[in-house]
Amino acid sequence: MGIPLKIRAYKLLRGELRSVLALTLVLLIFVGLGLAAGDTAITFDFGTGLSSEIAPGTIPVNGGTTLYPKVSQGITYGWTEANLAEHSDGSVVKSLLEMDTNQGVGNNNFRITGLSADYYTINIVSGTLNHPITTKIVVNGASYLINSDPKVWNTLTFKAAALAGNLELEFKRYGTNIWAVNAITIVPSSIPPLDANFDLVVLPTEHQVSAGGTAVYQISVIPQNGYSAEVQLSLSNPPNKMTTAFNPASGFPAFSSKLEITTSQDSAATAYAFDLIATGSDIKALSVNKRIILIVTPADSVDNINIISPIIDKAFLNQSKEMQRLIDIYTKAEKNRLPTTDELAALQELPAATLFAVLPELPQPRSIIDASLRQLTNAGIIGIVVDSAPAVDSTPPVQSGFFAQFFGSMFNPAR
């Protein structure tokens, strides 16, 4: 009698174990399905709502008729405002995700709630067949921009955190173009988004001016990872005898500014180092510094001379302004003695032997200016500076004696 009881107990226990295992397996399957659903990419197809223009497997968003809260695939979604338009480029565009859009001028938010992952990779497609599009998207304080020319569909990709299972994408117009969205795909990610920040580019980083002069630095504030807060510009500890001005002194990245540092006649001739400071208005008050150098030379320094030719030596630098003055006088005197087109043509028809046969001896200088110019030519200076002389009008010369004037001054450097 004992053996049959043991057998029945064994069979009963085995049956119970099978039931427990079966229930566990079912629970695992349901949990796995739930996790799989949370790890699945979701695509929204924005457009007119026509069934022929909706990509398979996507959630259609039909402009102002798809207002939050709509429910599909276990999430809640929709626009927060109805102030937008629906547009379709028709079957000429083959991709169903690029065929039609929701678009607008005023701001509008697309809200997604009920998400299970902490972070998402977001892909946004924007473009139309006939119009340029500029769309600004703000999410969790980070700002992103996507531009599309006509017949071009571009994709913007970034990461965002789903705060308490929610994503809120604000669409804005940037500039004069409308904003538009063709499709949004969100993919769960285990990697959080990078912190939004910005950087500074300053050109030049080193300037040199004479006392009393002004140095100009070009500044660019460049956003990184969607930084969108306003940035203030300042300069550390400028000397009392200098004035500084930013134009503009603040802005939203990306933007450019110009820094002018004006010295006085009393500014000491030395090198000054400043810290250019850019401070963000975000919660962390992000700050970026760049070191710039200003070298001030004495007011009577040769740096005040506007040299067009290469710097040869100190003597050349000291005499260049006087040389230019002589060239200007000479050019003014010679402008009434230029040959006409007919005279130049006649000269070109003369045989070369004839030209060399009648060349006279080098004449004596006719004036102080003529002597100065010959000296400049012999020194190799006239060939450098004459190119910077102002252009002169061509006026008819005296009709008689041109060839005598021409051959008599063949070695004059300006002829």
SEZADREN-331796 format. One record per residue: residue in one letter; z, y, x of N, C-alpha, C in turn. Coordinates in steps of 0.001 Angstrom, whole numbers, plus 500000, padded with zeros to 6 digits. Layout:
<recs>
  res     n_Z     n_Y     n_X    ca_Z    ca_Y    ca_X     c_Z     c_Y     c_X
    a       Z       Y       X       Z       Y       X       Z       Y       X
...
</recs>
This chain:
<recs>
  res     n_Z     n_Y     n_X    ca_Z    ca_Y    ca_X     c_Z     c_Y     c_X
    m  500000  498788  500820  500000  500000  500000  500000  501255  500849
    g  500590  501192  502101  500689  502398  502934  499352  502847  503444
    i  498507  501920  503734  497213  502292  504321  496339  503060  503333
    p  496205  502605  502132  495402  503378  501173  495914  504798  500983
    l  497226  505003  501006  497766  506369  500866  497353  507244  502042
    k  497388  506676  503224  496980  507455  504398  495503  507813  504324
    i  494757  506836  503833  493307  507115  503730  493035  508224  502735
    r  493741  508125  501575  493535  509186  500567  493980  510543  501111
    a  495113  510591  501859  495583  511860  502423  494578  512410  503438
    y  494012  511528  504220  493037  511954  505232  491798  512541  504574
    k  491353  511812  503514  490158  512314  502819  490415  513663  502164
    l  491649  513814  501598  491993  515093  500959  492030  516208  501994
    l  492635  515945  503141  492708  516964  504193  491331  517320  504722
    r  490482  516306  504857  489134  516571  505345  488350  517428  504357
    g  488556  517182  503072  487886  517991  502066  488358  519434  502083
    e  489666  519610  502277  490199  520980  502342  489646  521719  503551
    l  489565  521035  504683  489034  521666  505898  487576  522086  505707
    r  486820  521238  505023  485420  521591  504757  485316  522835  503889
    s  486215  522924  502897  486189  524104  502025  486527  525366  502797
    v  487560  525259  503648  487954  526429  504447  486833  526855  505378
    l  486205  525878  506036  485097  526199  506944  483924  526834  506199
    a  483645  526313  505019  482544  526867  504225  482822  528308  503828
    l  484054  528564  503376  484418  529936  503009  484360  530865  504218
    t  484837  530364  505354  484787  531186  506579  483362  531518  506950
    l  482482  530519  506836  481080  530743  507159  480452  531782  506234
    v  480781  531671  504938  480252  532649  503987  480738  534053  504321
    l  482047  534159  504647  482583  535474  505011  481905  536032  506253
    l  481681  535154  507237  481004  535608  508450  479591  536097  508157
    i  478923  535380  507258  477564  535790  506898  477579  537163  506228
    f  478519  537369  505292  478583  538660  504611  478943  539786  505579
    v  479904  539507  506458  480276  540534  507444  479110  540827  508367
    g  478424  539763  508785  477278  539972  509653  476191  540784  508977
    l  475952  540486  507704  474954  541262  506980  475370  542712  506861
    g  476668  542928  506627  477142  544307  506521  476985  545047  507821
    l  477321  544376  508952  477152  545018  510247  475685  545259  510548
    a  474847  544284  510177  473416  544451  510432  472877  545631  509660
    a  473336  545814  508411  472861  546944  507621  473258  548257  508267
    g  474475  548280  508869  474909  549514  509514  474166  549798  510794
    d  473564  548769  511419  472865  548929  512680  471359  549081  512490
    t  470893  549252  511290  469468  549316  511009  468980  550764  510982
    a  467789  551000  511558  467184  552333  511511  466779  552664  510080
    i  466902  553921  509732  466527  554402  508398  465528  555533  508581
    t  464418  555465  507853  463375  556484  507943  463195  557167  506591
    f  463180  558503  506611  462909  559315  505428  461482  559856  505534
    d  460700  559660  504477  459318  560148  504433  459274  561364  503508
    f  459065  562549  504089  459068  563798  503334  457658  564115  502854
    g  457532  564454  501564  456216  564782  501058  456208  565092  499585
    t  455123  564707  498930  454909  565047  497525  455463  564009  496562
    g  455773  562830  497072  456277  561768  496211  455213  560851  495660
    l  453924  561111  495966  452863  560218  495516  453021  558861  496192
    s  452913  557815  495415  453118  556474  495960  452118  556141  497055
    s  450927  556711  496965  449896  556435  497973  450185  557131  499298
    e  451160  558047  499330  451460  558791  500547  452840  558451  501114
    i  453473  557403  500607  454797  557001  501076  454649  555794  501990
    a  455166  555900  503212  455092  554782  504158  455990  553646  503677
    p  455540  552400  503776  456345  551258  503320  457684  551189  504048
    g  458736  550842  503310  460055  550660  503888  460822  551933  504135
    t  460261  553084  503765  460932  554361  503990  461580  554863  502697
    i  462426  555855  502834  463041  556508  501681  462267  557789  501399
    p  461630  557930  500239  460848  559138  499958  461748  560331  499650
    v  461342  561488  500167  462027  562757  499890  460977  563715  499345
    n  461120  564082  498076  460068  564821  497372  460472  566277  497132
    g  460721  566994  498209  461005  568419  498091  462233  568708  497256
    g  462108  569731  496405  463235  570190  495609  463697  569229  494541
    t  462925  568173  494287  463375  567167  493305  464329  566153  493916
    t  464390  566128  495266  465299  565196  495942  466497  565990  496457
    l  467385  566332  495526  468579  567083  495886  469759  566141  496046
    y  470644  566477  496983  471859  565686  497195  472711  565726  495913
    p  473260  564580  495434  473270  563265  496082  472279  562284  495468
    k  471354  561762  496290  470518  560625  495937  471012  559409  496721
    v  470854  558234  496174  471392  557017  496801  470256  556024  497036
    s  470213  555463  498248  469245  554417  498577  469687  553740  499868
    q  469460  552436  499956  469777  551640  501139  471232  551823  501586
    g  472133  552028  500643  473549  552100  500947  474036  553430  501471
    i  473173  554473  501458  473584  555801  501915  473279  556817  500823
    t  473871  557993  500964  473624  559105  500046  472948  560223  500828
    y  471956  560872  500229  471140  561828  500990  470560  562869  500043
    g  469887  563884  500615  469153  564862  499825  469257  566261  500389
    w  468355  567144  499905  468407  568565  500254  469561  569225  499492
    t  470135  570255  500126  471213  570985  499447  470690  572136  498610
    e  469448  572570  498847  468829  573650  498081  467423  573238  497659
    a  466956  573820  496557  465618  573485  496059  464547  574467  496527
    n  464911  575407  497400  463970  576458  497803  463069  575984  498945
    l  462213  575019  498658  461238  574534  499629  460003  574049  498903
    a  458946  573826  499676  457664  573441  499089  457258  572063  499583
    e  456366  571433  498824  455767  570165  499212  454313  570403  499582
    h  453859  569760  500637  452490  569967  501101  451898  568639  501545
    s  450624  568430  501243  449921  567224  501670  448579  567602  502282
    d  448252  566985  503412  446940  567168  504034  445931  566135  503550
    g  446364  565201  502709  445445  564240  502117  445077  563104  503047
    s  444145  562306  502596  443781  561077  503291  443046  561317  504604
    v  442674  562584  504882  442038  562861  506169  443007  562576  507313
    v  444319  562651  507036  445342  562266  508007  445698  560801  507748
    k  445501  559955  508709  445634  558515  508503  447089  558051  508454
    s  447964  558668  509236  449362  558239  509261  450084  558707  508009
    l  450704  557777  507299  451431  558148  506081  452650  559012  506398
    l  453239  558838  507580  454392  559651  507951  453998  561068  508361
    e  452719  561294  508679  452245  562618  509076  451423  563297  507990
    m  451127  562580  506921  450202  563065  505908  450746  564254  505128
    d  452064  564257  504823  452609  565311  503969  453972  565758  504495
    t  454436  566907  503981  455656  567525  504490  456476  568131  503361
    n  457731  568396  503679  458528  569408  502973  458625  570589  503922
    q  458465  571791  503417  458443  572964  504287  459025  574168  503566
    g  459365  575197  504355  459954  576382  503747  460045  577545  504706
    v  460531  578643  504161  460788  579857  504932  462291  580080  505063
    g  463010  579937  503961  464457  580081  503999  465138  578837  504559
    n  466407  578999  504954  467171  577883  505508  467460  576832  504437
    n  467519  575575  504864  467871  574488  503951  468496  573357  504755
    n  469455  572668  504145  470156  571570  504816  469756  570231  504209
    f  469499  569248  505102  469283  567876  504653  470537  567091  505017
    r  471211  566557  504007  472518  565921  504178  472403  564412  504018
    i  473063  563674  504932  473118  562212  504874  474585  561814  504997
    t  475111  561047  504035  476497  560601  504077  476567  559089  503865
    g  477742  558530  504155  477928  557091  504005  477436  556303  505187
    l  477287  556935  506351  476817  556244  507547  477971  555486  508201
    s  477671  554354  508825  478712  553510  509397  478873  553678  510900
    a  477826  554097  511613  477901  554244  513069  478485  555607  513433
    d  479012  555696  514638  479585  556959  515108  478517  557907  515641
    y  477477  557345  516272  476445  558175  516894  475062  557686  516458
    y  474118  558635  516437  472752  558306  516033  471756  559016  516938
    t  470650  558305  517194  469475  558932  517799  468570  559382  516660
    i  468206  560649  516650  467447  561237  515543  466049  561603  516035
    n  465033  561143  515328  463632  561469  515616  463063  562245  514437
    i  462530  563439  514709  461968  564290  513661  460509  564566  513984
    v  459629  564269  513028  458198  564518  513171  457855  565785  512400
    s  457071  566688  513042  456707  567949  512394  455288  568343  512782
    g  454489  568741  511793  453125  569195  512049  452290  569166  510780
    t  451219  569951  510757  450261  569944  509652  448852  570049  510205
    l  447894  569888  509314  446495  569879  509734  445979  571276  510060
    n  446404  572290  509298  445762  573602  509379  446677  574758  509774
    h  447970  574517  509965  448878  575633  510199  449791  575357  511389
    p  450118  576400  512178  451135  576227  513223  452522  576148  512598
    i  453364  575323  513166  454707  575087  512637  455731  575331  513747
    t  456795  576039  513421  457919  576201  514347  459198  575922  513570
    t  459873  574842  513930  461036  574382  513183  462257  574362  514093
    k  463319  575008  513639  464600  574988  514348  465573  574128  513551
    i  466211  573187  514243  467166  572284  513599  468528  572477  514250
    v  469553  572687  513437  470918  572840  513927  471757  571710  513353
    v  472467  570991  514244  473334  569897  513811  474581  569905  514684
    n  475748  569931  514048  477037  569940  514748  477127  571059  515782
    g  476534  572212  515465  476588  573355  516366  475539  573366  517452
    a  474781  572286  517618  473710  572227  518607  472391  572593  517948
    s  471523  573274  518703  470270  573786  518157  469093  573194  518912
    y  468054  572800  518164  466854  572218  518753  465630  572875  518128
    l  464537  572913  518907  463325  573598  518456  462133  572684  518669
    i  461239  572658  517670  460014  571873  517773  458843  572735  517306
    n  457798  572821  518145  456595  573598  517851  455406  572666  517706
    s  454539  572971  516743  453337  572164  516550  452171  573082  516196
    d  451099  572987  516968  449872  573707  516650  449118  572973  515536
    p  448128  573625  514915  447335  572928  513908  446714  571640  514462
    k  446722  570592  513661  446193  569274  514010  447034  568565  515075
    v  448259  569051  515293  449150  568423  516268  450467  568084  515579
    w  450904  566830  515718  452180  566391  515167  453087  566030  516338
    n  454165  566768  516497  455089  566528  517595  456370  565872  517087
    t  457041  565162  517995  458285  564469  517661  459419  565011  518518
    l  460496  565392  517863  461704  565856  518543  462746  564741  518483
    t  463359  564416  519630  464363  563353  519704  465641  563896  520321
    f  466774  563637  519676  468067  564038  520216  469140  563133  519634
    k  470343  563202  520182  471473  562422  519702  472449  563332  518966
    a  473144  562759  517980  474137  563514  517223  475243  562576  516782
    a  476426  563124  516621  477562  562352  516132  477623  562452  514614
    a  477885  561324  513972  478075  561302  512516  479555  561557  512244
    l  479887  562801  511928  481278  563182  511724  481764  562632  510384
    a  482749  561720  510442  483267  561061  509235  482142  560409  508441
    g  481149  559876  509155  480035  559195  508500  478985  560119  507918
    n  479008  561406  508301  478086  562380  507715  477212  563023  508784
    l  475962  563265  508420  475036  564059  509224  474498  565189  508364
    e  474552  566418  508903  474032  567578  508181  473028  568273  509094
    l  471743  568236  508726  470668  568837  509513  470225  570122  508836
    e  470425  571248  509517  470006  572539  508964  468631  572897  509517
    f  467688  573147  508620  466321  573507  509005  466147  575016  508849
    k  465590  575637  509905  465429  577089  509921  464032  577478  510376
    r  463605  578621  509889  462385  579234  510392  462696  579929  511715
    y  461787  579815  512700  461966  580471  513991  460703  581262  514298
    g  460817  582584  514330  459630  583420  514517  458927  583641  513187
    t  457602  583731  513231  456821  584040  512031  456295  582804  511318
    n  456299  581645  512000  455777  580434  511373  456798  579837  510401
    i  456297  579072  509423  457190  578342  508525  457744  577123  509254
    w  458811  576535  508710  459300  575276  509239  458787  574142  508350
    a  458699  572947  508926  458209  571797  508159  458731  570518  508785
    v  458935  569508  507934  459363  568199  508403  458547  567137  507694
    n  457960  566232  508487  457181  565123  507933  458028  563870  507756
    a  458870  563577  508746  459655  562345  508706  460888  562488  509576
    i  461953  561812  509192  463181  561721  509993  463566  560253  510081
    t  463797  559793  511313  464303  558436  511538  465630  558534  512274
    i  466664  557870  511724  467966  557838  512387  468254  556409  512814
    v  468654  556258  514085  468903  554931  514658  470325  554915  515215
    p  471178  553969  514794  472536  553898  515336  472529  553760  516855
    s  473497  554413  517503  473579  554386  518961  475030  554236  519373
    s  475249  553551  520489  476598  553415  521039  476905  554505  522063
    i  475911  555350  522365  476060  556389  523385  476236  557741  522712
    p  477308  558465  523008  477496  559776  522384  476517  560798  522948
    p  476250  561882  522220  475371  562938  522734  476017  563669  523900
    l  475188  564191  524798  475689  564982  525910  476218  566321  525404
    d  477180  566867  526144  477731  568167  525767  476659  569245  525878
    a  476600  570106  524878  475657  571229  524903  476155  572286  525890
    n  475251  572797  526715  475598  573855  527663  474369  574705  527945
    f  474446  575531  528963  473307  576379  529311  473327  576638  530805
    d  472217  577168  531310  472114  577483  532733  471482  578861  532888
    l  471640  579429  534105  471094  580744  534428  470054  580607  535531
    v  468980  581373  535408  467995  581515  536477  467866  582999  536764
    v  468057  583392  538035  468015  584804  538428  466972  584968  539522
    l  466070  585942  539348  465050  586258  540343  464952  587768  540537
    p  465021  588237  541803  465398  587475  542988  466909  587338  543059
    t  467389  586487  543937  468838  586392  544136  469315  587391  545183
    e  468394  587956  545956  468738  588963  546961  467764  590118  546883
    h  468297  591348  546856  467488  592560  546733  467857  593510  547856
    q  466913  594388  548235  467180  595414  549249  466615  596744  548770
    v  467462  597770  548751  467046  599109  548343  467692  600125  549267
    s  467131  601323  549306  467745  602432  550018  468791  603083  549131
    a  469772  603729  549745  470810  604419  548989  470171  605419  548030
    g  470567  605351  546773  469957  606170  545733  468907  605431  544927
    g  468522  604219  545375  467506  603441  544687  468096  602499  543654
    t  467210  601805  542941  467606  600881  541873  467027  599501  542141
    a  467859  598489  542027  467432  597094  542162  467368  596461  540779
    v  466341  595669  540530  466137  595036  539226  466126  593522  539416
    y  466960  592833  538643  467036  591373  538659  466605  590851  537286
    q  465718  589852  537282  465276  589216  536047  466145  587982  535787
    i  466675  587865  534563  467619  586807  534215  467061  585999  533044
    s  467156  584685  533146  466797  583798  532038  467990  582904  531714
    v  468354  582838  530436  469431  581964  529965  468765  580788  529250
    i  468959  579591  529782  468236  578413  529319  469204  577437  528655
    p  468997  577080  527377  469901  576125  526719  469640  574707  527184
    q  470687  573907  527186  470579  572489  527524  471333  571666  526488
    n  470717  570561  526090  471314  569640  525105  471640  570347  523795
    g  470797  571302  523416  470929  571938  522109  471936  573059  522024
    y  472298  573690  523147  473280  574790  523081  472714  575930  522227
    s  473523  576461  521307  473006  577449  520365  473918  578653  520166
    a  475058  578732  520854  475973  579860  520663  475489  581085  521431
    e  475964  582265  521034  475585  583503  521699  476201  583547  523099
    v  475469  584150  524053  475911  584235  525439  475989  585706  525846
    q  477130  586111  526439  477348  587466  526925  477139  587497  528440
    l  476508  588579  528928  476254  588749  530354  477137  589856  530918
    s  477665  589660  532112  478487  590676  532773  478346  590522  534280
    l  478850  591533  535020  478778  591543  536477  480169  591790  537032
    s  480533  591036  538058  481884  591157  538611  481972  592295  539614
    n  482966  593167  539448  483394  594161  540434  482279  594979  541081
    p  481443  595680  540316  480471  596568  540968  481189  597759  541595
    p  480739  598253  542762  481387  599399  543396  481348  600648  542511
    n  482282  601571  542781  482393  602778  541956  481139  603633  542006
    k  480443  603634  543122  479296  604521  543286  477991  603853  542873
    m  478083  602816  542063  476902  602155  541513  477064  602009  540005
    t  475950  602046  539300  475958  601814  537857  475140  600566  537561
    t  475582  599820  536549  474888  598589  536183  474542  598618  534696
    a  473417  597978  534350  472995  597932  532944  472222  596641  532701
    f  472614  595920  531635  471885  594739  531177  471040  595126  529969
    n  469832  594586  529907  468982  594835  528747  468226  593552  528384
    p  468733  592807  527346  469961  593034  526571  471174  592456  527286
    a  472369  592808  526792  473604  592326  527392  474056  590990  526796
    s  473390  590508  525737  473751  589233  525118  472558  588707  524345
    g  472638  587446  523946  471563  586853  523165  471839  585382  522905
    f  470966  584784  522087  471064  583363  521780  470018  582622  522617
    p  470437  581655  523419  469479  580937  524276  468402  580247  523444
    a  467160  580228  523963  466787  580783  525257  466424  582258  525093
    f  466848  583098  526085  466465  584498  526071  466428  585016  527499
    s  465768  586153  527675  465650  586793  528985  466321  588153  528949
    s  466799  588584  530109  467453  589878  530233  467065  590495  531572
    k  467335  591786  531698  467045  592502  532927  468311  593232  533368
    l  468722  593025  534604  469880  593710  535177  469391  594764  536159
    e  469805  596006  535941  469491  597106  536852  470775  597575  537522
    i  470768  597597  538854  471885  598131  539635  471376  599378  540341
    t  471915  600530  539981  471483  601803  540546  472530  602286  541543
    t  472085  602486  542768  472970  602976  543814  472948  604507  543838
    s  473882  605116  544560  473911  606569  544736  473582  606907  546186
    q  473337  608183  546454  473066  608621  547823  474261  608350  548727
    d  475448  608271  548132  476675  608051  548908  477022  606578  549058
    s  476228  605679  548492  476532  604252  548614  476477  603825  550081
    a  477489  603101  550487  477553  602661  551879  476421  601691  552185
    a  475844  601849  553380  474750  600974  553801  475330  599655  554293
    t  475300  598657  553426  475842  597343  553746  475338  596334  552725
    a  475766  595092  552849  475384  594047  551896  476508  593847  550887
    y  476158  593811  549616  477131  593631  548535  476855  592295  547861
    a  477911  591590  547518  477804  590320  546787  478447  590479  545414
    f  477714  590082  544387  478215  590160  543017  478121  588780  542376
    d  478975  588556  541393  478877  587354  540564  478332  587753  539197
    l  477150  587215  538883  476587  587391  537555  477217  586338  536649
    i  477868  586776  535574  478652  585878  534727  478026  585812  533339
    a  477781  584598  532872  477310  584368  531502  478384  583565  530769
    t  478880  584118  529665  479975  583495  528928  479519  583184  527505
    g  479655  581924  527111  479259  581516  525776  480343  581800  524754
    s  479930  581977  523504  480867  582231  522410  481253  580939  521690
    d  480996  579793  522324  481370  578510  521735  482878  578309  521838
    i  483377  577235  521245  484819  576962  521220  485378  576835  522633
    k  484605  576240  523543  485073  576040  524913  484883  577274  525786
    a  484202  578315  525272  483911  579529  526054  483270  579153  527394
    l  482211  578362  527311  481513  577911  528510  481070  579101  529351
    s  481285  579025  530669  480944  580124  531567  480127  579596  532736
    v  479068  580323  533098  478218  579973  534229  478092  581204  535117
    n  478313  581039  536440  478238  582143  537397  477089  581917  538377
    k  476444  583013  538765  475428  582980  539797  475696  584132  540768
    r  475663  583850  542080  475889  584874  543093  474572  585598  543405
    i  474621  586929  543385  473466  587737  543758  473881  588684  544878
    i  472922  589060  545708  473163  589913  546876  472342  591190  546735
    l  472974  592329  547090  472280  593621  547141  472516  594229  548516
    i  471448  594462  549257  471520  595079  550583  471098  596543  550434
    v  471989  597459  550778  471723  598896  550696  471485  599419  552094
    t  470360  600099  552303  470024  600712  553581  470189  602218  553471
    p  470276  602952  554602  470440  604417  554540  469327  605084  553754
    a  469640  606246  553204  468669  606952  552356  467425  607344  553107
    d  467514  607649  554426  466346  608055  555209  465711  606873  555928
    s  466008  605682  555476  465471  604483  556101  463982  604375  555851
    v  463303  603665  556727  461857  603446  556549  461574  602632  555308
    d  462602  602052  554693  462387  601289  553462  461870  602173  552345
    n  462050  603520  552483  461571  604437  551456  460061  604613  551506
    i  459429  604214  552612  457993  604402  552770  457251  603293  552043
    n  456267  603679  551278  455492  602695  550535  454368  602180  551420
    i  454615  601105  552121  453661  600558  553078  452775  599538  552371
    i  451471  599768  552436  450531  598806  551869  450025  597857  552957
    s  449838  598412  554204  449340  597590  555301  450442  596744  555899
    p  450085  595743  556698  451107  594923  557347  451954  595743  558310
    i  453220  595349  558477  454108  596027  559411  453767  595557  560819
    i  453341  596505  561691  452947  596150  563049  454082  596416  564034
    d  454567  597650  564077  455693  597979  564931  456381  599210  564361
    k  457459  599621  565016  458248  600737  564509  457466  602034  564545
    a  456644  602231  565596  455858  603463  565689  454884  603572  564522
    f  454287  602447  564178  453364  602456  563046  454080  602825  561742
    l  455270  602289  561562  456031  602597  560356  456341  604089  560266
    n  456738  604681  561393  457131  606091  561385  455940  607019  561177
    q  454735  606587  561556  453561  607452  561485  452654  607158  560288
    s  452963  606135  559520  452019  605691  558490  451783  606749  557414
    k  452847  607471  557024  452660  608491  555997  451756  609615  556499
    e  451898  610013  557759  451033  611049  558312  449599  610546  558415
    m  449441  609292  558782  448091  608719  558853  447399  608742  557496
    q  448155  608364  556469  447575  608350  555137  447179  609753  554704
    r  447983  610745  555080  447654  612134  554736  446346  612547  555397
    l  446135  612181  556655  444888  612514  557350  443691  611822  556686
    i  443892  610571  556292  442804  609852  555626  442424  610538  554321
    d  443413  610983  553568  443135  611665  552302  442342  612936  552527
    i  442705  613707  553564  441962  614940  553875  440532  614612  554257
    y  440373  613611  555100  439040  613224  555540  438174  612752  554373
    t  438751  611927  553517  437997  611415  552376  437551  612547  551456
    k  438436  613509  551237  438080  614636  550386  436941  615440  550978
    a  436947  615607  552317  435886  616372  552969  434562  615638  552946
    e  434608  614322  552986  433391  613538  553076  432763  613200  551732
    k  433477  613417  550647  432962  612937  549376  431705  613680  548924
    n  431488  614905  549447  430274  615653  549115  429124  615318  550040
    r  429308  614375  550960  428262  614071  551935  427812  612615  551838
    l  428093  611985  550743  427683  610592  550574  426197  610505  550276
    p  425499  609464  550775  424058  609325  550519  423788  608865  549091
    t  422569  609178  548629  422146  608696  547320  421609  607281  547452
    t  421356  606653  546307  420809  605292  546308  419426  605262  546948
    d  418616  606261  546677  417256  606316  547259  417316  606425  548769
    e  418243  607242  549270  418350  607402  550716  418829  606121  551387
    l  419722  605421  550754  420168  604146  551306  419034  603128  551323
    a  418210  603120  550254  417070  602202  550207  416074  602516  551306
    a  415832  603816  551542  414901  604197  552601  415441  603788  553964
    l  416730  603910  554150  417342  603531  555418  417197  602032  555665
    q  417313  601217  554633  417200  599775  554801  415792  599347  555188
    e  414779  600174  554868  413394  599822  555188  413037  600142  556634
    l  413863  600906  557346  413568  601238  558738  413729  600018  559625
    p  412839  599809  560622  412990  598681  561556  414269  598836  562352
    a  414843  597693  562699  416093  597732  563464  415895  598396  564809
    a  414733  598164  565444  414482  598773  566758  414489  600289  566670
    t  413937  600811  565590  413907  602266  565407  415318  602823  565311
    l  416157  602128  564612  417530  602606  564441  418248  602701  565774
    f  418132  601652  566575  418843  601664  567846  418187  602600  568842
    a  416907  602820  568681  416211  603697  569629  416643  605137  569498
    v  417020  605557  568323  417323  606971  568118  418819  607239  568109
    l  419637  606235  568424  421071  606483  568433  421419  607442  569557
    p  422124  608515  569233  422471  609494  570268  423737  609072  571010
    e  424040  609815  572035  425313  609637  572701  426435  610028  571743
    l  427591  609456  571978  428736  609791  571138  429027  611278  571242
    p  428946  612015  570141  429125  613485  570213  430585  613844  570434
    q  430788  615075  570834  432138  615587  570960  432769  615734  569576
    p  434093  615547  569480  434739  615753  568183  434484  617148  567642
    r  434182  617198  566339  433868  618478  565718  435097  619206  565192
    s  436207  618468  565061  437411  619092  564517  438618  618266  564930
    i  439805  618796  564629  441036  618063  564914  441094  616784  564085
    i  440624  616879  562838  440621  615702  561968  439724  614611  562540
    d  438505  615044  563048  437573  614070  563614  438196  613385  564827
    a  438859  614135  565656  439495  613565  566843  440623  612619  566454
    s  441393  612992  565430  442495  612145  564992  441988  610827  564444
    l  440908  610902  563685  440359  609684  563108  439795  608751  564180
    r  439163  609327  565231  438683  608472  566324  439845  607774  567021
    q  440934  608515  567192  442106  607923  567828  442688  606799  566976
    l  442706  607004  565641  443187  605963  564741  442295  604733  564806
    t  440967  604970  564929  440026  603849  565014  440235  603054  566290
    n  440366  603760  567404  440563  603078  568681  441855  602277  568699
    a  442867  602755  567954  444151  602060  567909  444136  600882  566936
    g  443038  600696  566184  442967  599604  565221  443698  599872  563922
    i  444043  601142  563687  444830  601477  562501  443941  601891  561342
    i  442862  602578  561638  442018  603128  560570  441461  602022  559688
    g  441171  600840  560264  440637  599732  559475  441633  599166  558495
    i  442936  599418  558722  443975  598906  557837  444277  599887  556729
    v  444444  601145  557087  444931  602129  556129  443844  602663  555228
    v  442587  602677  555708  441535  603310  554925  441324  602592  553596
    d  441598  601294  553553  441411  600559  552309  442354  601021  551217
    s  443469  601663  551572  444416  602130  550566  444143  603544  550107
    a  443105  604186  550676  442776  605534  550239  442225  605496  548827
    p  442451  606568  548038  441967  606566  546653  440455  606527  546574
    a  439939  605908  545532  438495  605846  545315  437956  607240  545035
    v  436724  607523  545512  436124  608848  545324  434889  608704  544471
    d  434578  609759  543744  433367  609780  542930  432161  609996  543819
    s  431078  609330  543479  429841  609494  544229  429074  610666  543651
    t  428917  611741  544456  428193  612935  544010  426995  613157  544909
    p  425933  613761  544399  424715  613960  545205  425019  614822  546434
    p  424584  614416  547637  424783  615221  548837  423752  616339  548928
    v  423897  617132  549959  422875  618151  550246  421576  617437  550556
    q  420485  617856  549942  419238  617109  550003  418584  617142  551379
    s  418907  618101  552218  418252  618195  553517  419170  617693  554611
    g  418568  617078  555607  419300  616722  556807  420155  615480  556701
    f  419864  614636  555770  420736  613453  555633  420664  612537  556840
    f  419433  612210  557290  419294  611283  558403  419860  611868  559686
    a  419733  613172  559842  420345  613799  561020  421858  613657  560958
    q  422400  613879  559747  423849  613695  559597  424231  612245  559814
    f  423415  611334  559288  423758  609920  559390  423769  609444  560837
    f  422651  609712  561584  422569  609237  562963  423490  610027  563876
    g  423758  611242  563527  424653  612040  564363  426096  611605  564255
    s  426445  610904  563212  427845  610458  563051  427920  608953  562871
    m  427035  608196  563530  426964  606749  563349  428278  606070  563693
    f  428990  606642  564642  430227  606000  565064  431453  606564  564369
    n  431187  607433  563403  432323  607908  562597  432801  606763  561708
    p  434084  606376  561780  434546  605154  561078  434429  605186  559586
    a  434305  606355  558997  434239  606414  557533  432831  606363  557024
    r  431833  606338  557887  430436  606355  557429  429822  604987  557535
</recs>
